[in-house]
Amino acid sequence: MSDELQFDEFGNLINGNLSDSSDEGSQISSSERDNYEVTEKEDNDNTIVLAEDRTYYPTLSSTFDGVETIIATADEKTLNNPIVEPHVEKKFMLEENDLPDTTYSKRYMWEMSKVPERIRNVAFCGNIHAGKTSLIDMLVEQTHMFSNQAQQAKHTRLRYTDNHILEVKRGISIKSSVMSLLLPDLNDIHTLVNIVDSPGHSNFWDEMAIAIRLADVAVLCVDVIESVTKSLELVIEYALRTRTKMMLVVTKIDRLILELRLSPLDAYYKIRRTIEQVNETIEKYCHDLDTDFEEANLKLSPELGNVCFSSSTFNIIFSLSSFAQKYFKSNGLNANPKIPTALFARKLWGDIYYENNKFFVRPKNPIAVASSRTFIKFILAPIYKMATASLTLDPPQLRDFAELNLGLNLKKRVYKLDTKPFMKELFGSFFGLPSSALVSCFMKLPSPRTQHNTKMQHLYEGAPSSKIIEHVNNCDLEGPLIAYVSKLVDTTDSENFYALVRVLSGSIKENQLVSLLGESYSLSNQDDYKVQKISKCYLWSGRYKVEVPELNAGSIGLISGPGIDNFITKTATIYGQDMDESWLVFREVDQLFSPVFKVAVQAYNPKDLNKFLECLKKLHRSYFGCEIKVEDSGEHSIFGFGELYMDCLLHDLRILYGDLEIKVSDPIVKFNETTDSLSKVKLVTKSNNGKNQISIIAEPLDPEISKDIRNGTLSIKRDTPRKFAKKLRDKYNWDSLAARSVWSFGPDVTGTSILCDDTLPDEVDKTLLFEMKEFILKGFQWAVREGPLCEEPVSDVKFRIINAQFAEDGADRNGAQIIQMVHKACHSALLIGDVNLLEPIYHVEIISHMDTLNMLEKFLDKRRGYLFGKERIDGTPLWKVNGFIPVIESVGVETELRLATQGKAYPQMVFSKWEKVPGNPLDDTAFIPLLKRVPLLSTSRDFMIKTRRRKGLSENVSLQKYVDEDTWEVLQGLGII
């Protein structure tokens, strides 16, 4: 074959160099061409390569050298999921990686906890956005040297005690947390201050109650513009109940200058009016709780040293004493004993004037010298001058002002800052450390050793003369261990819990064996008890925890242990193993109101049921005020205090604890059942065997008694029988026989239904009656826990036992017969009267501008609500409007109101009372349209039917199933039913 290129009839190359042709070797048959490939090597040799060994593209491994590569088919991943899942670290609480540097030694701070007189436990409480967390941030910035200097340079808000991811996203506090700091006072003497930062939103009152219970002093943080709000009233009421001392911090005084632009005289009047309103509120609740305002020394006033003023914008906290000391230092009067600082400080408040180097009280022309008031002349005037200079002067002029007028030598970089950061630097340099004035006020208030004597009378269940009380009152460092757990705190990954404890006597040490007493522990029920080993102890400082060898008496801290997660439900009492006295638990947190907002939840996938139940347990322990109940139908219901509270609960259930999908029902509420009148006739209810019978009648309970039971003033558990009967006689005008006949409250011991023994000895065998008392009480509790209308609690009802007959044979009057008989008797007594439903009502407080007032009444009226009062907030363009709205109608109110008013109105809702639902629930002729709002008088019937359907109950409710046929016919003949 010649060297000339030759082609076949199809144009394929027959011979020649393959590199000169675009086709592969023609000598290969078409069938072989499908399975083989001819390639050219470097030496131009033809090589046959199998199809499965062909390499069309570079491999991932050769392209991305050293990188893990994963190839997945379309069947393994959906389009919504990435092929390579990102690594997600489960971290739901902000926490410092390393302990930040502080201006003090953390070891020295712990050593200070061994001196109770140098400890102050305070709770910062107040309305939402009143500046509580910002106040703590000022103290944190003073004492901490953070590595993240960029954040400090930008002057962003720290919110150092807001650690939960929801708190960071929403910008509000949701759970109470502790910040332990070592702070100096005006004399540069350091004190260990355990600050408990509590939420301000009214939905989270349970966390506020925990904060006040832990602390010895409640610091009322009041926005100088908004003044007293409903949330602040709740704080004051609970502080008075728990006998906790109070102190006032008037916050955000910069708003008087920068927002309202008031004159110094008007600003003084506004500040004074705010303080007066706080005192008026305290006096009002003192009257309600039978406390003498004057004798208890509860008045708050700057001249008494229990009022401070603050501004996070200016970075200042000051009091009369701090200003007096500053004037003395600047004028060189500190060494002059003839002019005491305390006397000068007292002259800086009230109707005291200063002119011509003299103080005087009664000027001849008060209007002419109004601006000469000492508070204006010595305090407000310098603040106004500094603020005005910061806003109006150029950097060179500001430098002259700071050096010549204020005597400050600020760094050059400070004058290049924007206005707001510059004001912080200027005011901070002039006023000094923010903690000085605040801690000096704290030192005038009770320490753990002086406050225990009054507070323990409210907290401990045992006798006041017990040795336990003596050790606690003395805050005995060498005494036996006595402490209580106030709540559980999530770990960073939300897998376990810490216990937040207040040590009252002795000390909790690492690896120490202690006795844990649960909430239900009592002398009659000693099963709720466990011996537990404490693993570690911590001082809690916001986003980090300082591990310490022990927590001493008077301290607040965290403990961890392997059994804490499993044993403690919400609270517990801790005793040392060396206790030789029978002990009792500390009382549960008093409920200002019960959770009435409700949703039903279930796992989306049935296979996740066990995981779902475990998540519910964690949720129940994490949120102190929530309740979780399993209905007879098997559905799980979660009870909370409001829409925001429930939103946080469901967020944590979905994401933090389970990472699972759940189904959530529409919001519903908890109803109560009651009666409007006395039972029409006396019905005789027989037991199932027909050998026992009882007659019970029901009647409405005095509203005053119901109110006192709810607020804890009247308690059958805490009061002795003699004291309890005396209260009924003196306050409610009960006769002596009736006062001694009260057997029980229900449901449980805090319910507002009462069972009384109204039988006569000559008609009833009292011996047998008291023998059956235990079973009668169980039947009563069952009846009032699940009422006849829709198995909701029965409240505000007085049940009276009129007659009772029991079988002579003990086998015929066993517990099963008596319990069911009493249960039927209580329900028939309700149904023979005017039984009705009670629904929870929110007290809604709306702070709004004047131009939105006209629409508020129409807005609430659409939701069966109404307004009952409005008042102008002094010195501002704002109005405070008060009204009522049913809880079931409140869903979405806040969002809808903000949209309708373009953000000019902000509501807060607090449970206020129970109110009768319009209509008759047993009226089967009531018109209930489909997919429409029912008529007002059909509301009660509609609520009852829908609740029974949801619980899997029949829609028919009748007295007929509680009485025999003969009685039913007689009642029909008399026209009673």
Sequence and secondary structure as in RCSB ss.txt:
>XXXX:A:sequence
MSDELQFDEFGNLINGNLSDSSDEGSQISSSERDNYEVTEKEDNDNTIVLAEDRTYYPTLSSTFDGVETIIATAD
EKTLNNPIVEPHVEKKFMLEENDLPDTTYSKRYMWEMSKVPERIRNVAFCGNIHAGKTSLIDMLVEQTHMFSNQA
QQAKHTRLRYTDNHILEVKRGISIKSSVMSLLLPDLNDIHTLVNIVDSPGHSNFWDEMAIAIRLADVAVLCVDVI
ESVTKSLELVIEYALRTRTKMMLVVTKIDRLILELRLSPLDAYYKIRRTIEQVNETIEKYCHDLDTDFEEANLKL
SPELGNVCFSSSTFNIIFSLSSFAQKYFKSNGLNANPKIPTALFARKLWGDIYYENNKFFVRPKNPIAVASSRTF
IKFILAPIYKMATASLTLDPPQLRDFAELNLGLNLKKRVYKLDTKPFMKELFGSFFGLPSSALVSCFMKLPSPRT
QHNTKMQHLYEGAPSSKIIEHVNNCDLEGPLIAYVSKLVDTTDSENFYALVRVLSGSIKENQLVSLLGESYSLSN
QDDYKVQKISKCYLWSGRYKVEVPELNAGSIGLISGPGIDNFITKTATIYGQDMDESWLVFREVDQLFSPVFKVA
VQAYNPKDLNKFLECLKKLHRSYFGCEIKVEDSGEHSIFGFGELYMDCLLHDLRILYGDLEIKVSDPIVKFNETT
DSLSKVKLVTKSNNGKNQISIIAEPLDPEISKDIRNGTLSIKRDTPRKFAKKLRDKYNWDSLAARSVWSFGPDVT
GTSILCDDTLPDEVDKTLLFEMKEFILKGFQWAVREGPLCEEPVSDVKFRIINAQFAEDGADRNGAQIIQMVHKA
CHSALLIGDVNLLEPIYHVEIISHMDTLNMLEKFLDKRRGYLFGKERIDGTPLWKVNGFIPVIESVGVETELRLA
TQGKAYPQMVFSKWEKVPGNPLDDTAFIPLLKRVPLLSTSRDFMIKTRRRKGLSENVSLQKYVDEDTWEVLQGLG
II
>XXXX:A:secstr
  SS  B TT  B SS GGG SS  TTS HHHHTTEEEEE TT  EEEEEGGG   S  HHHHSTTS      TT
TS TTS SS        B   SS  EESS HHHHHHHTT GGGEEEEEEEESTTSSHHHHHHHHHHHHEE S HH
HHHHT    TT  BHHHHHHSS  S EEEEEEEE TTS EEEEEEEE   SGGGHHHHHHHHHH SEEEEEEETT
T S HHHHHHHHHHHHTT EEEEEEE THHHHHTS   HHHHHHHHHHHHHHHHHHHHHHHHHTT  TTTTT   
 GGGT EEEEETTTTEEE HHHHHHHHHHHTT TT TTS HHHHHHTTSSS EEETTEEESS S TTTTGGGBHH
IIIIIHHHHHHHHHHHH  HHHHHHIIIIIS     GGGGGS HHHHHHHHHHHHH  THHHHHHHHTTS  HHH
HHHHHHHHHB S TTSHHHHHHHTT SSS  EEEEEEEEE TTSSSEEEEEEEEESEEETT EEEEE TT  SS 
  SEEEEE  EEEEEETTEEEEESEEETT EEEEE TTHHHH SS EEEEETT  S    B     SS   EEEE
EEESSGGGHHHHHHHHHHHHHHSTT EEEE TTS EEEEESSHHHHHHHHHIIIIIS    EEE   EE  EEEE
SS  SS  EEE TTSS EEEEEEEE  HHHHHHHHTTSS TTTS HHHHHHHHHHHH   HHHHTTEEEEESTTT
 SEEEEE   TTTS HHHHHHTHHHHHHHHHHHHHS TTTS  B SEEEEEEEEE  SSGGGG HHHHHHHHHHH
HHHHHHTS EEEEEEEEEEEEEEEGGGHHHHHHHHHTTT EEEEEEE TTSSEEEEEEEEEGGG TTHHHHHHHH
HTTSEEEEEEEEEEEE SS TT TT    TTS   GGGHHHHHHHHHHHHTT  S   GGGGS HHHHHHHHHHT
  
